[in-house]
Amino acid sequence: MNKQLLITQPVTFDAVLEPGLISGDGLQSVRVLHPDGELAAWTWQHFDAANTDSVLTATVSIRPFGYPLGLTSVIDRIQWQPTLQVVNLIPEVSGTAKLVARFRSLLEQIRHPGLHQLLQDVFALRPLFYDYWNTSLDIDGRECSLAEKAISNAELVQWSVGLSSFQRCIGMTFALLRNAGQAWPREEWSDGEHALHLLRQIDGSMSHLASVYPEDADVLRELMEHEYRLSLSPLALSTLEHVNYLADTSRLDAHWKGPEEDNGSSNLISLDAFRRRRASIST
């Protein structure tokens, strides 16, 4: 992210605002996160983020102030915009800019309006907006990036064959969310399980999804709870199988290359081809 400390002319843009300390002269410091970077500014309009689970979004007008011109930046106007598409404002910090761009691209391909909005709402939660991108997972004794793993798996689902349009959308959504609860500190996980903790945190968004798409919400909940259920519906089970198979393709690719990939002309991934890979490894 570009940390722009000063501006030389008035600007107006959409942003995430993080309030800071109030100085002795009554000005409050504000961290302004916007699509092109980060700006430190001051405002007379005091506000507090302590009682909100989600980040605060607004359209802000900022002008340079002081002598020489631009000694500091002052917010002239804050127009709160709670319905802004927060995903477009995720900070592109050093090392994660490409991941954020891939994430946005995936969301554009999720054409299910309910699931698309659910992800917009979920990633407005503070731990996901900030920490999803720098949290590490331990998989088989090796450390990897939560965001990298989730986004890579969702991309595999995006390019796979043998899925209905709905299964593709729900599979991509599940891939992005299945480990997202680990963005919260472990001591906060409900019952010690990050998936259950995430579901509790997004209960409002899940309820909204269920009010419009009740059957689709049930499938997503089944997928998120699959480790704690005795059984799954046929649709949830087939989607889970597909996502789990595809999640292992990068490991198997190192050992086996199928003839359908020799021409390099397609990014599509076939579940049947994946199963042949597994069979070749086992033998």
C-alpha positions in Angstrom: 0.0 0.0 0.0 1.2 3.5 -0.7 1.4 5.4 2.5 0.7 9.0 1.3 1.3 11.3 4.2 0.5 14.6 2.4 -1.7 15.8 -0.4 -1.3 19.0 -2.4 -4.9 19.5 -3.6 -8.4 18.7 -2.5 -9.5 15.1 -3.1 -12.8 13.1 -2.7 -13.0 9.3 -2.7 -14.5 6.3 -1.1 -12.6 4.9 1.9 -12.5 2.8 5.0 -12.0 5.1 8.1 -10.2 4.0 11.3 -10.4 6.6 14.1 -7.4 7.4 16.2 -6.7 9.7 19.2 -8.2 13.1 19.8 -5.6 15.8 20.2 -5.6 18.6 22.8 -7.1 21.0 20.2 -10.0 18.7 19.5 -8.9 17.2 16.2 -9.1 13.5 15.8 -6.6 11.5 13.8 -8.0 9.2 11.1 -6.4 6.4 9.1 -7.9 6.6 5.7 -7.7 3.5 3.5 -8.7 3.9 -0.1 -8.2 2.0 -3.4 -4.9 3.7 -4.2 -3.3 3.7 -0.7 -3.4 5.0 2.8 -3.6 8.6 4.0 -3.2 10.1 7.5 -5.7 12.9 8.2 -7.5 14.8 10.9 -11.1 15.7 11.4 -13.3 17.8 13.7 -16.1 15.2 13.3 -15.3 12.7 16.1 -16.4 9.1 15.7 -15.7 5.7 17.4 -15.3 2.3 15.9 -15.3 0.4 19.2 -18.9 -0.7 19.0 -18.9 -1.9 15.3 -17.9 -5.4 14.1 -17.4 -4.2 10.6 -15.1 -1.5 9.2 -16.6 2.0 8.7 -17.0 3.1 5.0 -17.6 6.6 3.8 -17.1 9.1 1.0 -14.6 11.7 2.3 -13.5 15.1 1.1 -10.0 16.0 2.2 -8.0 19.1 1.7 -4.4 20.1 2.4 -3.9 22.4 5.3 -1.1 24.4 6.8 2.0 26.3 5.6 3.8 25.2 3.5 0.8 23.9 1.6 0.0 20.3 2.6 1.6 20.3 6.0 -1.3 18.1 7.0 -4.5 16.8 5.6 -7.9 17.7 7.0 -11.2 16.0 6.3 -13.8 18.6 5.4 -16.7 16.2 4.9 -17.6 12.6 5.8 -20.6 11.0 4.1 -21.1 7.6 5.7 -21.8 4.9 3.2 -22.5 1.6 4.9 -23.5 -0.1 1.6 -20.2 0.5 -0.1 -18.6 -2.6 -1.7 -15.9 -3.1 0.9 -14.0 -5.6 -1.2 -12.9 -2.8 -3.5 -11.3 -1.0 -0.5 -9.2 -3.9 0.9 -5.7 -2.6 1.7 -3.2 -3.9 -0.9 -0.3 -4.1 1.5 3.2 -5.1 0.4 3.2 -8.8 -0.6 -0.6 -9.2 -0.8 -1.5 -6.9 -3.7 -1.7 -9.7 -6.2 -3.7 -11.8 -3.8 -6.2 -9.1 -3.3 -6.5 -8.6 -7.1 -7.1 -12.4 -7.6 -9.7 -12.3 -4.8 -11.6 -9.5 -6.5 -11.5 -11.3 -9.8 -13.0 -14.4 -8.1 -15.8 -12.4 -6.6 -16.7 -11.0 -10.1 -17.2 -14.6 -11.2 -19.6 -15.5 -8.4 -22.8 -14.6 -10.2 -25.1 -15.8 -7.5 -26.3 -12.4 -6.0 -26.9 -13.8 -2.5 -23.4 -15.4 -2.2 -21.8 -12.4 -3.8 -23.3 -10.1 -1.2 -22.6 -12.5 1.6 -18.9 -12.3 0.8 -19.0 -8.5 0.6 -20.6 -8.4 4.1 -18.3 -11.1 5.6 -15.1 -9.4 4.4 -16.2 -6.1 5.9 -15.7 -7.7 9.3 -12.5 -6.3 10.8 -10.5 -9.5 11.3 -11.1 -10.5 7.7 -10.7 -7.1 6.2 -7.3 -6.8 7.8 -6.0 -10.2 8.9 -7.2 -12.7 6.3 -4.3 -11.6 4.2 -1.4 -12.1 6.7 -2.6 -15.1 8.7 -0.7 -18.4 8.3 -2.0 -22.0 8.4 -0.1 -25.1 9.5 -0.8 -27.9 7.1 1.1 -31.2 7.6 3.7 -29.3 9.6 4.3 -26.7 6.9 3.3 -23.0 7.2 1.3 -21.5 4.4 -0.8 -18.4 3.7 -4.5 -18.6 4.6 -5.4 -16.2 1.7 -3.1 -17.9 -0.8 -4.5 -21.4 0.0 -8.1 -20.2 -0.1 -7.8 -18.2 -3.3 -5.8 -20.9 -5.1 -8.5 -23.5 -4.2 -11.3 -21.2 -5.2 -9.6 -20.7 -8.6 -9.4 -24.4 -9.1 -13.1 -24.7 -8.5 -13.7 -21.8 -10.9 -11.9 -23.6 -13.7 -13.1 -27.1 -13.0 -15.6 -29.1 -15.0 -18.4 -31.3 -13.9 -20.1 -28.7 -11.7 -23.4 -27.0 -12.1 -23.5 -23.2 -12.1 -24.7 -23.2 -8.5 -22.1 -25.8 -7.3 -19.4 -23.6 -8.8 -20.5 -20.5 -7.0 -21.1 -22.3 -3.7 -17.8 -24.2 -4.1 -15.8 -21.0 -4.7 -17.5 -19.3 -1.7 -16.8 -22.3 0.6 -13.2 -22.4 -0.6 -12.7 -18.8 0.4 -14.4 -19.1 3.8 -13.6 -22.6 5.1 -10.5 -21.5 7.0 -11.4 -17.9 7.4 -12.2 -18.2 11.0 -8.5 -18.6 11.7 -8.1 -14.8 11.0 -9.4 -14.4 14.6 -7.0 -15.3 17.5 -7.3 -18.9 18.6 -8.5 -18.0 22.1 -11.6 -16.4 20.6 -12.7 -19.5 18.6 -16.0 -20.8 19.8 -15.7 -24.3 21.3 -12.1 -24.2 20.0 -13.2 -24.6 16.4 -12.6 -21.8 13.9 -15.3 -22.8 11.5 -18.0 -22.7 14.1 -16.6 -19.4 15.4 -16.9 -17.9 11.9 -20.4 -19.1 11.5 -21.4 -17.3 14.7 -19.7 -14.1 13.6 -21.5 -14.1 10.2 -24.9 -15.3 11.6 -26.6 -12.1 10.5 -25.3 -12.4 6.9 -26.2 -16.0 6.8 -29.8 -15.2 8.0 -30.1 -12.6 5.3 -29.0 -15.1 2.7 -31.5 -17.6 4.1 -34.3 -15.1 3.9 -33.9 -14.9 0.1 -32.2 -18.2 -0.8 -33.1 -20.6 2.0 -32.0 -23.8 0.3 -28.7 -22.3 -0.9 -28.0 -21.0 2.6 -28.6 -24.5 4.0 -26.0 -26.0 1.6 -23.3 -23.4 2.6 -24.0 -24.0 6.3 -23.7 -27.8 5.7 -20.3 -27.2 4.0 -19.0 -25.0 6.8 -20.2 -27.5 9.4 -19.2 -30.6 7.5 -16.7 -31.8 10.1 -19.3 -31.7 12.9 -22.2 -33.3 11.0 -23.1 -37.0 10.8 -24.5 -36.6 7.3 -24.7 -34.1 4.4 -27.3 -33.6 1.7 -26.4 -35.1 -1.7 -25.7 -31.6 -3.2 -23.5 -30.5 -0.3 -21.7 -33.9 -0.2 -20.9 -33.8 -4.0 -19.7 -30.2 -3.8 -17.5 -31.0 -0.8 -16.0 -34.0 -2.5 -15.2 -31.9 -5.6 -13.6 -29.0 -3.6 -11.6 -31.4 -1.4 -10.3 -33.3 -4.5 -9.3 -30.1 -6.2 -7.6 -28.7 -3.1 -4.9 -31.5 -3.5 -4.2 -30.9 -7.2 -1.1 -28.8 -6.7 0.5 -31.5 -4.6 -0.3 -34.2 -7.2 0.7 -32.1 -10.1 4.3 -32.5 -9.0 4.1 -36.2 -9.4 1.8 -36.8 -12.4 0.9 -34.9 -15.6 -2.1 -36.1 -17.5 -2.2 -36.3 -21.3 -5.1 -33.8 -21.5 -2.7 -31.1 -20.1 0.1 -31.7 -22.7 -1.1 -29.0 -25.1 -1.5 -26.4 -22.4 -4.5 -25.1 -24.2 -7.0 -25.2 -21.3 -7.1 -24.2 -17.6 -10.1 -26.5 -17.0 -9.7 -29.2 -14.4 -11.5 -32.4 -14.7 -12.5 -34.4 -11.6 -12.0 -37.6 -13.5 -8.5 -36.6 -14.5 -7.8 -35.8 -10.8 -8.9 -39.2 -9.8 -6.6 -40.8 -12.3 -3.8 -38.8 -10.8 -4.6 -40.1 -7.4 -4.7 -43.7 -8.7 -1.3 -43.2 -10.4 0.2 -41.9 -7.1 -1.2 -44.8 -5.0 0.3 -47.4 -7.4 
